[in-house]
Amino acid sequence: MGEATLATDLAPDKELKKLEAKAFRKKTPEVIPEGAPWNEIEEGFLKRRSVRKYKRKQVPEHYIKRILEVGRFAASQGNCQPWKFIVVRDKDMIDEMERYVLEQMQLMVSMSPEQAAASIHPVPYGLLTGSPEGAGIKVFHGAPTLIFPLMDTRGIGHPEIDLGIVGTNIIMAACSLGLGTCWVGFAETLNAGDWPKRLGVEEPYALIEAIAIGYEVGHAQSNYVQRETHATTWFEGGKQRTMY
Ligand SMILES: Cc1cc2nc3c(=O)[nH]c(=O)nc-3n(C[C@H](O)[C@H](O)[C@H](O)COP(=O)(O)O)c2cc1C
């Protein structure tokens, strides 16, 4: 396999064609009873947590290729695939980005609350800047690999949604390989200074997120992260119900 190719040896295009052919012969799956244990895929989604501390050990390069391959197969509106990826695995560069984003955060925190409310999305920046050095939450959490899924702003409809789906594919593929991940919205700050040039972000692409990837320190799965139960409006058989 040449340097430039990302495709894995699994050759998913061929594999998928075989699966497609099989699908015609496939029977409707059996219904599992209500209350049956979660299956492997459901459990993977339920147990995924944001990992905010990583080992220094780098992730094998072929893992990242594999993860990007799963990303590439994400759904997108009109199959317009409005993305491309930047991978950063250079520790000095990540440290530099970390310092830059923190500095920008500090500038934002020094704004008046009115200025801040008008210009930034409501994130507790104090978390990043208020704690003693080394003790606070970090921007990239010490992850050895960052994937920046860039958004092609010409995407059909709402390309942000497609980017969210790519990100989910990437994150779940990484989880399945035993890696920790975290979305990093603060990475958007890298749209300033000389970062777009250095990273090669050019119109019509926009840097909107980063995904931190690495081997986890600790066990983020034990983090209790509250989820709300939203009422679901349900129409069936001519009736409307509210379900939880
Ligand atoms: C688009 C997006 C941006 C996020 N940005 C950050 C971030 O900059 N820093 C961070 O530590 N977590 C970030 N998160 C992680 C969320 O805080 C986390 O998903 C949420 O608290 C739920 O926790 P869980 O992922 O462990 O289930 C982000 C999540 C999403 C979806």
The ligand as an SDF file (V2000), in Angstrom:
LIG
                    3D

 31 33  0  0  0  0  0  0  0  0999 V2000
  -19.8250   19.1720   19.2290 C   0  0  0  0  0  0  0  0  0  0  0  0
  -19.2140   18.8640   20.5690 C   0  0  0  0  0  0  0  0  0  0  0  0
  -18.1900   19.6580   21.0860 C   0  0  0  0  0  0  0  0  0  0  0  0
  -17.5950   19.3460   22.3150 C   0  0  0  0  0  0  0  0  0  0  0  0
  -16.5530   20.0920   22.7600 N   0  0  0  0  0  0  0  0  0  0  0  0
  -15.8910   19.7180   23.8880 C   0  0  0  0  0  0  0  0  0  0  0  0
  -14.7100   20.4180   24.2990 C   0  0  0  0  0  0  0  0  0  0  0  0
  -14.2670   21.3780   23.6670 O   0  0  0  0  0  0  0  0  0  0  0  0
  -14.0780   19.9790   25.3950 N   0  0  0  0  0  0  0  0  0  0  0  0
  -14.5170   18.8750   26.1170 C   0  0  0  0  0  0  0  0  0  0  0  0
  -13.8760   18.5060   27.1040 O   0  0  0  0  0  0  0  0  0  0  0  0
  -15.6470   18.2160   25.7610 N   0  0  0  0  0  0  0  0  0  0  0  0
  -16.3360   18.5980   24.6540 C   0  0  0  0  0  0  0  0  0  0  0  0
  -17.4430   17.8910   24.2470 N   0  0  0  0  0  0  0  0  0  0  0  0
  -17.8890   16.7180   25.0180 C   0  0  0  0  0  0  0  0  0  0  0  0
  -19.2010   16.9770   25.7870 C   0  0  0  0  0  0  0  0  0  0  0  0
  -18.9320   17.8010   26.8920 O   0  0  0  0  0  0  0  0  0  0  0  0
  -19.7580   15.6080   26.2200 C   0  0  0  0  0  0  0  0  0  0  0  0
  -20.0820   14.8690   25.0670 O   0  0  0  0  0  0  0  0  0  0  0  0
  -20.9940   15.7140   27.0870 C   0  0  0  0  0  0  0  0  0  0  0  0
  -20.6880   16.3590   28.3100 O   0  0  0  0  0  0  0  0  0  0  0  0
  -21.5760   14.3320   27.3940 C   0  0  0  0  0  0  0  0  0  0  0  0
  -20.6040   13.5120   28.0130 O   0  0  0  0  0  0  0  0  0  0  0  0
  -20.1030   12.1340   27.3720 P   0  0  0  0  0  0  0  0  0  0  0  0
  -19.5420   12.4490   26.0090 O   0  0  0  0  0  0  0  0  0  0  0  0
  -19.0620   11.6060   28.3060 O   0  0  0  0  0  0  0  0  0  0  0  0
  -21.2720   11.2240   27.2690 O   0  0  0  0  0  0  0  0  0  0  0  0
  -18.0700   18.2260   23.0620 C   0  0  0  0  0  0  0  0  0  0  0  0
  -19.1200   17.4380   22.5380 C   0  0  0  0  0  0  0  0  0  0  0  0
  -19.6680   17.7380   21.3030 C   0  0  0  0  0  0  0  0  0  0  0  0
  -20.7550   16.8390   20.7530 C   0  0  0  0  0  0  0  0  0  0  0  0
  1  2  1  0
  2  3  1  0
  2 30  2  0
  3  4  2  0
  4  5  1  0
  4 28  1  0
  5  6  2  0
  6  7  1  0
  6 13  1  0
  7  8  2  0
  7  9  1  0
  9 10  1  0
 10 11  2  0
 10 12  1  0
 12 13  2  0
 13 14  1  0
 14 15  1  0
 14 28  1  0
 15 16  1  0
 16 17  1  0
 16 18  1  0
 18 19  1  0
 18 20  1  0
 20 21  1  0
 20 22  1  0
 22 23  1  0
 23 24  1  0
 24 25  2  0
 24 26  1  0
 24 27  1  0
 28 29  2  0
 29 30  1  0
 30 31  1  0
M  END
$$$$
